[in-house]
Amino acid sequence: MLIVGCEEAPRACTDEFVTYSVTVLSPNGQPADSVVIDVRNANTGKEYDVCEALSQCNDPEERRYVEKGEYFIFHDGLEASPLGSDVAVTGSKDGPTFRADYVFREGECHVQKEMGSEQVMLSE
């Protein structure tokens, strides 16, 4: 018996640049602005430069299209393992902080979020 492998059909990927964000709430439950966000590989401690490829992070004119309290935490321009990369996201603003854990993995066309909250709250 001869088993012949099937050839995979080519995949059509969209041109969109997929981003993932988290909404940060203040201790009173309102969207928090001016939160300092840090995104790192949870295993190696390597910092991800999330804003390097996103004009919405740094350009005030572009930032107006982003919801208040929303912060980018991962996107297609960052390297993720096909098996999943553990990512730790921390944030702080005038004392209150948060930490949230995520898993992102390399997809066929775009990075995919496997685990993690879409909303976090700053606390003392």
C-alpha positions in Angstrom: 0.0 0.0 0.0 1.4 3.3 -1.0 0.4 6.4 0.9 0.8 9.7 -1.0 0.6 13.0 0.9 -1.9 15.5 -0.2 -0.6 18.9 -1.2 -2.1 21.8 0.8 -4.1 24.3 -1.1 -2.7 27.8 -1.0 -4.2 30.0 1.7 -5.6 33.4 1.0 -4.7 35.8 3.8 -6.2 39.2 4.3 -4.1 42.3 4.2 -5.5 43.5 7.5 -3.0 44.0 10.4 -4.6 42.2 13.4 -4.2 43.9 16.8 -5.3 42.9 20.3 -6.1 45.4 23.0 -7.2 45.5 26.7 -9.6 48.0 28.2 -8.2 49.3 31.5 -10.6 50.5 34.1 -9.8 52.8 37.0 -10.6 51.6 40.6 -14.0 53.3 40.2 -14.9 51.4 37.1 -14.3 54.2 34.5 -12.0 53.8 31.5 -8.5 54.8 32.6 -6.4 57.2 30.5 -2.6 57.7 30.7 -1.9 54.2 32.0 1.7 53.0 31.5 1.6 49.6 29.9 4.4 47.0 29.8 4.1 43.9 27.7 6.7 41.1 28.2 7.3 37.4 27.3 6.3 35.8 30.7 9.1 33.1 30.3 12.0 35.1 29.1 11.2 38.6 30.4 11.8 40.0 26.9 9.8 43.3 26.4 7.6 43.5 23.3 7.6 47.0 21.6 3.9 47.0 20.9 3.9 50.6 19.6 6.7 50.2 17.1 4.4 49.3 14.2 1.3 51.1 15.4 0.8 54.8 14.7 -2.3 54.8 17.0 0.0 54.3 20.0 2.1 57.4 19.6 0.3 59.8 17.3 -2.3 61.9 19.2 -4.2 62.4 15.9 -4.5 58.7 15.3 -5.1 57.9 19.0 -8.5 59.7 18.7 -9.8 56.7 16.8 -9.1 54.4 19.8 -11.6 54.0 22.6 -10.8 55.7 25.9 -9.1 53.2 28.2 -8.1 50.9 25.4 -4.4 49.9 25.1 -2.8 47.7 22.5 -1.0 44.6 23.8 -0.2 42.4 20.8 -0.4 42.4 17.0 0.7 40.7 13.8 4.1 42.5 13.9 5.2 40.7 17.1 6.7 37.3 17.2 4.7 34.5 18.7 5.4 30.8 18.9 3.2 28.4 16.8 2.7 26.5 20.1 1.8 29.6 22.1 3.7 32.4 23.8 2.9 33.4 27.4 2.6 37.1 27.7 2.5 39.2 30.9 0.8 42.6 30.6 1.2 45.0 33.5 0.0 48.6 33.9 0.1 51.4 36.4 -1.2 54.9 36.9 -0.5 57.0 40.0 -0.2 54.0 42.3 -2.9 51.6 41.2 -1.7 48.7 39.1 -2.9 45.6 37.2 -1.3 42.4 35.8 -3.0 40.2 33.2 -1.7 37.0 31.6 -2.3 36.1 27.9 -1.3 33.4 25.4 -0.8 34.4 21.8 0.2 32.0 19.1 1.3 32.3 15.5 -1.6 31.5 13.2 -1.6 30.6 9.5 -2.1 34.2 8.5 -2.4 36.3 11.7 -1.5 36.1 15.3 -4.2 34.6 17.5 -5.2 35.2 21.1 -5.6 31.9 22.9 -6.2 33.2 26.4 -6.6 36.5 28.2 -9.0 39.0 29.5 -10.4 41.9 27.3 -10.9 44.1 30.4 -8.8 44.7 33.6 -9.1 46.9 36.6 -6.4 49.0 38.3 -6.2 48.3 42.0 -4.1 49.3 45.0 
